[in-house]
């Protein structure tokens, strides 16, 4: 069976561990072979305490989840008091494409543990399939290379044939695949972190452990509700002004992670994050086999700095000799707008002659007014302001959109502008411009009505 690296480090003190690796090359080869054999075990795919900030580390389908280009730098020093303990450094970049459902990403990592160092690089391409304005299905594929190396300064016999063979065959093709479903803050993802079986140096000795893509699976579920941006009226002395409040996340976030490994130990993890404000948060997590971890972070506009500490009392005595992890991220530019799948309107062919469209429109609303409609939004001066949702040059299209809004319980009406020969579909009518501005802000909180505007007949 593959050696569990966690137990190996836990069962040896730092001096004893340093002594046996220098004793002879046989021990070194034994350690190295079992590291390769443990490719499907979670320790060879490093654990990250900040996966809640950058879930792309585990699932390629999370590429572009920051809704804008973003770069993440992560460094983890595990069991600082143990010599040869794992050290992980990762650089990630991923982005969605504007006015598109495509996503792309890049992940480069260095994983050191004992004498063995693994470097890997993956390129990712993903695609989002919109289901509704609030939900989507995403899938992504990553491909790259993994390279292993050994610190020969601690090996007595660097000319060993097995080590020479390793230097000639230490690169492997790597791939990942992931899917994700997102709906109203709920995210469910599944990832296969190893699409290709590793090539062992001695395949005859390890043929029973040859892996297939489903020998390791990562399941991730988290709830991260995002509210829309809105406008807030503030006071400065006697003056009032309006300020736009950017989109925010709900105060409480919940994350669950489960790793299935056929050749190793299964592991689950649960994390809770509390956003005390948009600039500061705290959190705590529990990982099976590791224990409790504390998290905190700061958000400086486009920069984010986070730190996590994981006690390791069973390994070391010092209060600061546990596991430390730091992550820095930077988000570029503005949010990228992807394509949102919306119900297409299918207006019936217009039977109204375009030359008579204006007359047909007037007749339509004369009938409505004769039935008892009374316009109470006109002030003493005869002024009125309309909140127009969409404008059309063809009456049949405007009529179809009006019926579409009415089915969704909006009091939609049509106003014809003689000067521009344009039909405006509006859902609100007021008599004061200030009221119209406040009404426009309220209506624009709905993502479907971001292009609403005020018109004055």
C-alpha positions as CSV (number, residue, x, y, z in Angstrom):
1,X,0.0,0.0,0.0
2,X,1.2,3.6,-0.6
3,X,2.9,5.2,2.4
4,X,0.9,7.8,4.2
5,X,3.3,10.8,4.3
6,X,1.4,12.4,7.1
7,X,1.9,9.4,9.5
8,X,5.5,9.1,8.4
9,X,6.3,12.7,9.5
10,X,4.3,12.3,12.7
11,X,6.1,9.1,13.7
12,X,9.7,10.6,13.4
13,X,11.4,13.5,15.1
14,X,13.3,16.0,13.1
15,X,16.7,14.6,14.0
16,X,15.8,11.0,13.4
17,X,14.2,11.8,10.1
18,X,17.3,13.7,9.0
19,X,19.5,10.8,10.0
20,X,17.8,8.0,8.1
21,X,17.6,9.9,4.8
22,X,21.4,10.4,4.9
23,X,22.2,6.9,5.9
24,X,22.2,5.3,2.4
25,X,20.5,5.6,-1.0
26,X,18.3,2.6,-0.4
27,X,16.2,4.5,2.2
28,X,16.1,7.4,-0.2
29,X,14.8,5.2,-3.1
30,X,12.3,3.6,-0.8
31,X,11.0,7.0,0.2
32,X,10.9,8.3,-3.4
33,X,9.1,5.2,-4.8
34,X,6.3,5.5,-2.2
35,X,6.0,9.3,-2.9
36,X,5.3,8.5,-6.5
37,X,3.0,5.7,-5.6
38,X,1.0,8.2,-3.5
39,X,0.2,10.5,-6.4
40,X,-3.5,9.9,-5.7
41,X,-3.2,10.7,-2.1
42,X,-4.2,14.1,-0.9
43,X,-0.8,15.0,0.5
44,X,0.7,14.8,-3.0
45,X,-2.1,17.1,-4.1
46,X,-1.5,19.7,-1.4
47,X,-4.1,20.8,1.0
48,X,-5.0,24.5,1.0
49,X,-6.7,26.4,3.8
50,X,-7.6,29.2,1.4
51,X,-9.6,27.1,-1.0
52,X,-12.7,29.1,-0.1
53,X,-11.1,32.2,-1.7
54,X,-9.7,30.4,-4.7
55,X,-11.6,27.1,-5.3
56,X,-9.9,27.0,-8.7
57,X,-7.0,25.3,-6.8
58,X,-9.1,22.1,-6.6
59,X,-11.7,22.5,-9.4
60,X,-10.8,23.9,-12.9
61,X,-14.5,24.7,-13.4
62,X,-14.1,27.5,-10.9
63,X,-12.0,29.5,-13.4
64,X,-13.3,33.0,-13.7
65,X,-15.4,32.8,-10.5
66,X,-14.1,36.2,-9.4
67,X,-16.1,37.7,-12.3
68,X,-13.0,39.6,-13.5
69,X,-9.3,38.8,-14.2
70,X,-7.7,37.8,-10.9
71,X,-4.3,36.6,-9.8
72,X,-3.7,34.6,-6.6
73,X,-0.4,33.9,-4.8
74,X,-0.4,31.3,-2.1
75,X,2.4,30.0,0.2
76,X,1.9,27.3,2.8
77,X,4.6,26.1,5.3
78,X,3.3,22.9,6.9
79,X,4.5,21.8,10.3
80,X,7.2,24.4,10.5
81,X,8.9,22.7,13.4
82,X,9.5,19.4,11.4
83,X,12.5,19.2,9.1
84,X,11.5,18.2,5.6
85,X,7.8,19.0,6.1
86,X,5.8,20.0,3.1
87,X,6.1,23.5,1.6
88,X,3.7,24.6,-1.1
89,X,3.9,27.7,-3.3
90,X,1.2,28.4,-5.9
91,X,0.6,31.0,-8.5
92,X,-2.9,31.1,-10.1
93,X,-4.5,33.3,-12.8
94,X,-7.9,32.9,-14.2
95,X,-10.5,35.1,-16.0
96,X,-13.8,35.1,-17.8
97,X,-14.1,36.7,-21.2
98,X,-16.2,39.7,-21.7
99,X,-19.5,39.1,-23.4
100,X,-18.7,35.5,-23.6
101,X,-19.3,32.3,-21.6
102,X,-15.7,31.1,-22.0
103,X,-13.1,31.1,-19.2
104,X,-9.4,30.5,-19.0
105,X,-6.8,29.9,-16.3
106,X,-3.2,29.1,-15.4
107,X,-1.9,27.4,-12.3
108,X,1.8,26.8,-11.4
109,X,2.8,25.2,-8.2
110,X,5.9,24.0,-6.4
111,X,5.5,21.2,-3.8
112,X,8.5,20.3,-1.6
113,X,8.4,17.5,0.9
114,X,11.6,15.9,2.2
115,X,14.0,15.1,-0.7
116,X,11.3,15.2,-3.3
117,X,10.1,18.3,-5.1
118,X,7.2,18.4,-7.6
119,X,6.7,21.2,-10.1
120,X,3.5,21.3,-12.1
121,X,1.8,23.7,-14.5
122,X,-1.7,23.6,-16.0
123,X,-3.6,25.6,-18.5
124,X,-7.4,25.6,-18.2
125,X,-10.2,26.3,-20.6
126,X,-13.8,26.4,-19.3
127,X,-17.2,27.2,-20.5
128,X,-20.4,28.3,-18.7
129,X,-23.8,27.2,-19.9
130,X,-26.4,29.7,-18.6
131,X,-29.6,28.2,-17.4
132,X,-31.2,31.4,-16.0
133,X,-30.0,34.8,-15.0
134,X,-29.2,33.3,-11.5
135,X,-27.9,29.9,-12.4
136,X,-25.5,28.2,-14.7
137,X,-23.6,24.9,-15.4
138,X,-19.9,25.1,-15.9
139,X,-17.3,22.6,-17.1
140,X,-13.5,22.9,-17.6
141,X,-10.5,20.9,-18.7
142,X,-6.9,21.5,-17.6
143,X,-3.8,20.1,-19.2
144,X,-0.1,20.4,-18.4
145,X,3.1,18.7,-17.1
146,X,4.4,17.5,-13.8
147,X,8.1,17.2,-13.1
148,X,9.7,15.5,-10.1
149,X,13.2,16.1,-8.7
150,X,15.4,14.8,-5.8
151,X,17.8,16.7,-3.6
152,X,21.0,14.7,-4.4
153,X,23.0,16.6,-1.8
154,X,21.6,14.3,0.8
155,X,22.1,11.1,-1.2
156,X,25.3,9.0,-0.6
157,X,25.1,7.3,-4.0
158,X,23.9,9.7,-6.6
159,X,25.1,7.4,-9.4
160,X,22.5,4.7,-8.5
161,X,21.0,3.4,-11.8
162,X,17.5,3.9,-10.4
163,X,18.2,7.6,-9.8
164,X,19.8,8.0,-13.2
165,X,16.7,6.4,-14.8
166,X,14.5,8.7,-12.8
167,X,16.3,11.8,-14.1
168,X,15.6,10.6,-17.7
169,X,11.9,9.9,-17.0
170,X,10.8,12.4,-14.4
171,X,8.2,14.3,-16.5
172,X,4.6,13.2,-16.9
173,X,1.5,14.5,-18.7
174,X,-1.1,15.8,-16.3
175,X,-4.7,16.7,-16.6
176,X,-7.8,17.7,-14.6
177,X,-11.5,17.9,-15.3
178,X,-14.2,19.6,-13.3
179,X,-17.9,20.5,-13.4
180,X,-19.9,22.9,-11.4
181,X,-23.5,24.0,-10.9
182,X,-24.3,27.4,-9.5
183,X,-27.7,28.8,-8.5
184,X,-28.5,31.7,-6.2
185,X,-25.4,31.4,-4.1
186,X,-25.4,27.6,-3.9
187,X,-22.4,26.0,-5.7
188,X,-21.9,22.3,-6.2
189,X,-18.7,21.1,-7.9
190,X,-17.0,17.8,-8.8
191,X,-13.4,17.5,-10.0
192,X,-11.1,14.7,-11.2
193,X,-7.6,16.0,-10.3
194,X,-5.8,13.2,-12.1
195,X,-6.9,12.2,-15.6
196,X,-3.8,10.4,-16.6
197,X,-2.2,7.4,-14.8
198,X,1.4,8.1,-13.6
199,X,4.3,6.2,-15.2
200,X,6.2,4.5,-12.4
201,X,9.9,3.7,-12.7
202,X,9.3,0.1,-12.1
203,X,5.9,-0.7,-13.5
204,X,6.1,-4.4,-12.6
205,X,6.3,-3.6,-8.9
206,X,3.5,-1.1,-8.9
207,X,1.1,-2.5,-11.4
208,X,-1.5,-3.1,-8.7
209,X,-1.6,0.6,-8.0
210,X,-1.9,1.9,-11.5
211,X,-4.6,4.6,-11.3
212,X,-7.6,5.6,-13.4
213,X,-9.3,9.1,-13.4
214,X,-12.0,8.0,-10.9
215,X,-9.5,6.8,-8.2
216,X,-9.4,10.3,-6.8
217,X,-12.4,12.6,-6.8
218,X,-12.9,16.0,-5.1
219,X,-16.5,17.1,-4.1
220,X,-17.1,20.7,-3.1
221,X,-20.3,22.4,-1.9
222,X,-20.5,25.9,-0.7
223,X,-23.0,28.7,-0.1
224,X,-21.9,32.2,-1.0
225,X,-24.8,34.5,-1.6
226,X,-24.0,37.7,-3.6
227,X,-26.2,40.7,-3.4
228,X,-26.6,43.2,-6.3
229,X,-25.1,46.7,-6.2
230,X,-27.4,49.5,-5.1
231,X,-27.5,53.2,-4.6
232,X,-27.5,54.7,-1.1
233,X,-28.4,58.3,-0.2
234,X,-26.0,59.9,2.3
235,X,-25.8,63.3,4.0
236,X,-22.9,65.7,4.2
237,X,-23.9,68.6,6.3
238,X,-27.2,69.8,4.8
239,X,-26.4,68.4,1.4
240,X,-27.5,65.0,0.2
241,X,-25.7,62.9,-2.3
242,X,-26.1,59.4,-3.8
243,X,-23.3,56.8,-3.6
244,X,-23.2,53.5,-5.4
245,X,-22.6,50.5,-3.1
246,X,-20.9,47.7,-5.0
247,X,-22.1,44.1,-4.9
248,X,-21.5,42.4,-1.6
249,X,-21.5,38.9,-0.2
250,X,-23.8,37.8,2.6
251,X,-22.2,37.9,6.1
252,X,-22.0,34.1,6.5
253,X,-20.4,31.7,4.0
254,X,-20.4,27.9,4.4
255,X,-18.0,25.5,2.6
256,X,-17.8,21.7,2.5
257,X,-15.0,19.7,0.9
258,X,-14.7,15.9,0.5
259,X,-11.7,14.1,-1.1
260,X,-12.1,10.5,-2.2
261,X,-8.9,8.5,-2.7
262,X,-9.0,4.8,-3.6
263,X,-5.3,4.3,-2.7
264,X,-5.3,6.6,0.4
265,X,-7.5,7.9,3.1
266,X,-10.7,9.8,2.4
267,X,-11.0,13.2,4.0
268,X,-13.7,15.8,4.6
269,X,-13.4,19.4,5.6
270,X,-15.9,22.0,6.7
271,X,-15.3,25.8,6.9
272,X,-17.4,28.8,8.0
273,X,-16.5,32.4,7.1
274,X,-18.0,35.4,8.8
275,X,-17.8,38.7,6.9
276,X,-17.7,41.3,9.7
277,X,-17.5,44.0,7.0
278,X,-16.6,44.3,3.4
279,X,-13.0,44.9,4.5
280,X,-12.4,42.2,7.2
281,X,-13.5,38.6,7.9
282,X,-12.7,35.8,10.2
283,X,-13.3,32.1,9.8
284,X,-12.6,28.6,11.2
285,X,-12.5,25.2,9.6
286,X,-12.1,21.5,10.6
287,X,-10.1,19.1,8.4
288,X,-10.2,15.4,9.1
289,X,-6.8,14.2,10.3
290,X,-5.5,17.7,10.8
291,X,-7.9,19.4,13.3
292,X,-9.1,23.0,13.6
293,X,-7.7,25.9,11.6
294,X,-8.2,29.7,12.1
295,X,-8.6,32.2,9.3
296,X,-8.7,35.9,8.9
297,X,-8.4,38.3,6.0
298,X,-8.4,41.9,4.8
299,X,-9.9,43.3,1.7
300,X,-8.3,46.5,0.3
301,X,-10.3,47.5,-2.7
302,X,-8.8,45.2,-5.4
303,X,-6.2,43.6,-3.1
304,X,-7.0,40.8,-0.6
305,X,-4.7,39.5,2.0
306,X,-5.6,36.3,4.0
307,X,-3.8,34.3,6.7
308,X,-4.5,30.8,8.2
309,X,-2.9,29.0,11.1
310,X,-3.2,25.3,11.8
311,X,-2.0,24.0,15.2
312,X,0.2,20.9,15.2
313,X,0.6,20.0,18.9
314,X,1.2,16.3,18.1
315,X,4.3,17.1,16.0
316,X,6.0,20.0,17.7
317,X,6.1,21.8,21.1
318,X,6.3,25.4,20.0
319,X,3.2,27.5,19.9
320,X,4.2,28.9,16.4
321,X,5.5,25.7,14.9
322,X,2.2,24.6,13.3
323,X,1.2,25.2,9.7
324,X,1.1,28.7,8.3
325,X,-0.5,29.8,5.1
326,X,-0.7,33.2,3.4
327,X,-2.6,34.2,0.3
328,X,-2.5,37.5,-1.7
329,X,-4.9,38.2,-4.5
330,X,-5.4,41.1,-6.9
331,X,-8.5,41.7,-9.1
332,X,-8.1,43.6,-12.3
333,X,-10.5,46.1,-13.8
334,X,-14.2,45.9,-13.7
335,X,-16.5,42.9,-13.5
336,X,-16.8,41.0,-16.8
337,X,-20.3,40.6,-18.2
338,X,-21.0,37.2,-19.6
339,X,-23.8,36.2,-21.8
340,X,-27.1,35.6,-19.8
341,X,-29.6,33.3,-21.2
342,X,-32.9,35.0,-21.4
343,X,-36.2,34.1,-22.8
344,X,-36.4,35.3,-26.4
345,X,-39.5,37.2,-27.4
346,X,-41.2,35.8,-30.5
347,X,-43.6,38.6,-31.6
348,X,-46.2,37.7,-34.1
349,X,-45.9,39.3,-37.6
350,X,-47.4,42.7,-37.3
351,X,-50.6,43.2,-39.2
352,X,-50.5,47.0,-38.6
353,X,-49.3,49.1,-41.5
354,X,-46.2,51.0,-40.3
355,X,-47.7,54.2,-41.6
356,X,-50.7,53.6,-39.4
357,X,-48.8,52.4,-36.4
358,X,-49.1,55.7,-34.5
359,X,-52.8,55.8,-35.0
360,X,-53.2,52.2,-33.9
361,X,-51.2,53.0,-30.8
362,X,-53.3,56.0,-29.9
363,X,-56.5,54.1,-30.5
364,X,-55.3,51.4,-28.2
365,X,-54.8,53.7,-25.3
366,X,-57.9,55.7,-25.9
367,X,-59.8,52.5,-25.3
368,X,-57.9,52.0,-22.0
369,X,-58.6,55.5,-20.8
370,X,-62.3,55.2,-21.7
371,X,-62.5,52.1,-19.5
372,X,-61.6,54.2,-16.4
373,X,-57.9,54.7,-16.5
374,X,-57.0,57.9,-14.7
375,X,-53.5,59.3,-14.9
376,X,-52.7,60.5,-11.3
377,X,-49.0,61.1,-12.1
378,X,-49.5,64.4,-13.9
379,X,-48.8,67.4,-11.7
380,X,-50.5,70.8,-11.9
381,X,-48.1,71.9,-14.6
382,X,-48.8,68.8,-16.7
383,X,-45.4,67.3,-16.3
384,X,-44.8,63.6,-16.0
385,X,-41.8,61.3,-16.0
386,X,-41.7,57.7,-17.3
387,X,-39.3,55.0,-16.4
388,X,-38.6,53.3,-19.7
389,X,-37.3,49.7,-19.6
390,X,-36.7,49.2,-23.3
391,X,-37.3,51.1,-26.6
392,X,-38.3,49.8,-30.0
393,X,-38.7,51.2,-33.5
394,X,-41.3,48.6,-34.4
395,X,-44.7,48.6,-32.6
396,X,-45.1,44.8,-32.8
397,X,-41.8,44.3,-30.9
398,X,-42.8,46.8,-28.3
399,X,-46.2,45.2,-27.9
400,X,-44.7,41.7,-27.5
401,X,-42.3,43.0,-24.8
402,X,-45.2,44.7,-23.0
403,X,-47.1,41.4,-22.9
404,X,-44.0,39.7,-21.7
405,X,-43.7,42.1,-18.7
406,X,-47.4,41.9,-17.9
407,X,-47.1,38.1,-17.6
408,X,-44.6,38.8,-14.9
409,X,-46.9,41.1,-13.0
410,X,-45.4,44.4,-14.2
411,X,-47.8,47.3,-15.1
412,X,-46.2,47.8,-18.5
413,X,-47.4,50.4,-20.9
414,X,-46.2,51.9,-24.2
415,X,-45.4,55.5,-25.0
416,X,-44.8,56.7,-28.6
417,X,-42.3,59.4,-29.2
418,X,-43.2,61.3,-32.3
419,X,-39.9,63.1,-32.6
420,X,-37.8,59.9,-32.8
421,X,-40.5,57.5,-34.0
422,X,-39.7,55.3,-31.0
423,X,-41.9,53.1,-28.8
424,X,-40.9,53.2,-25.1
425,X,-42.1,50.4,-22.8
426,X,-42.3,51.8,-19.3
427,X,-43.4,50.4,-16.0
428,X,-43.6,53.4,-13.7
429,X,-44.8,57.0,-14.0
430,X,-44.3,59.9,-11.6
431,X,-44.8,63.6,-11.5
432,X,-41.6,64.8,-10.0
433,X,-38.1,64.4,-11.4
434,X,-36.6,63.6,-8.0
435,X,-39.1,60.9,-7.5
436,X,-38.3,59.6,-10.9
437,X,-34.6,59.4,-10.0
438,X,-35.3,57.4,-6.9
439,X,-37.7,55.1,-8.8
440,X,-35.0,54.6,-11.4
441,X,-32.5,53.5,-8.8
442,X,-34.9,51.1,-7.3
443,X,-35.8,49.6,-10.7
444,X,-32.2,49.2,-11.8
445,X,-31.5,47.0,-8.8
446,X,-33.1,44.3,-10.9
447,X,-30.4,42.9,-13.3
448,X,-33.0,42.7,-16.1
449,X,-33.6,46.4,-16.0
450,X,-30.0,47.8,-15.9
451,X,-30.6,49.8,-19.0
452,X,-33.7,51.6,-17.7
453,X,-33.9,55.3,-18.2
454,X,-36.1,58.4,-17.5
455,X,-38.0,60.0,-20.3
456,X,-40.3,63.0,-20.3
457,X,-43.2,63.0,-22.8
